[in-house]
């Protein structure tokens, strides 16, 4: 996939299934945090954002599903931090 301009494709991070102490979290109680891994970047994205970076982003953008995986299509200003 070739992204245009300042767009970034982020694969959503899967919610935790267990707490650190080993308690299983029910599926309906799992929280989807606005975090994920960059999978592709457009040609006008700054150099410090690259494929593989784990990022935190604003909780809006276009949700898309590619081959069974959920992704968020964002603009560069929607990225808040590299984790």
Secondary structure as the mmCIF struct_conf table of DSSP 4:
data_model
#
loop_
_struct_conf.conf_type_id
_struct_conf.id
_struct_conf.beg_label_comp_id
_struct_conf.beg_label_asym_id
_struct_conf.beg_label_seq_id
_struct_conf.end_label_comp_id
_struct_conf.end_label_asym_id
_struct_conf.end_label_seq_id
TURN_TY1_P TURN_TY1_P1 UNK A 5 UNK A 6
STRN STRN1 UNK A 7 UNK A 12
HELX_LH_PP_P HELX_LH_PP_P1 UNK A 13 UNK A 16
BEND BEND1 UNK A 17 UNK A 17
STRN STRN2 UNK A 18 UNK A 18
TURN_TY1_P TURN_TY1_P2 UNK A 20 UNK A 21
HELX_LH_PP_P HELX_LH_PP_P2 UNK A 23 UNK A 23
STRN STRN3 UNK A 24 UNK A 24
HELX_LH_PP_P HELX_LH_PP_P3 UNK A 25 UNK A 26
HELX_RH_3T_P HELX_RH_3T_P1 UNK A 27 UNK A 29
BEND BEND2 UNK A 34 UNK A 34
STRN STRN4 UNK A 35 UNK A 41
TURN_TY1_P TURN_TY1_P3 UNK A 43 UNK A 44
BEND BEND3 UNK A 45 UNK A 45
TURN_TY1_P TURN_TY1_P4 UNK A 47 UNK A 48
TURN_TY1_P TURN_TY1_P5 UNK A 51 UNK A 52
STRN STRN5 UNK A 54 UNK A 57
BEND BEND4 UNK A 59 UNK A 59
BEND BEND5 UNK A 61 UNK A 61
STRN STRN6 UNK A 62 UNK A 66
TURN_TY1_P TURN_TY1_P6 UNK A 67 UNK A 68
STRN STRN7 UNK A 69 UNK A 75
HELX_RH_3T_P HELX_RH_3T_P2 UNK A 76 UNK A 78
STRN STRN8 UNK A 79 UNK A 82
#
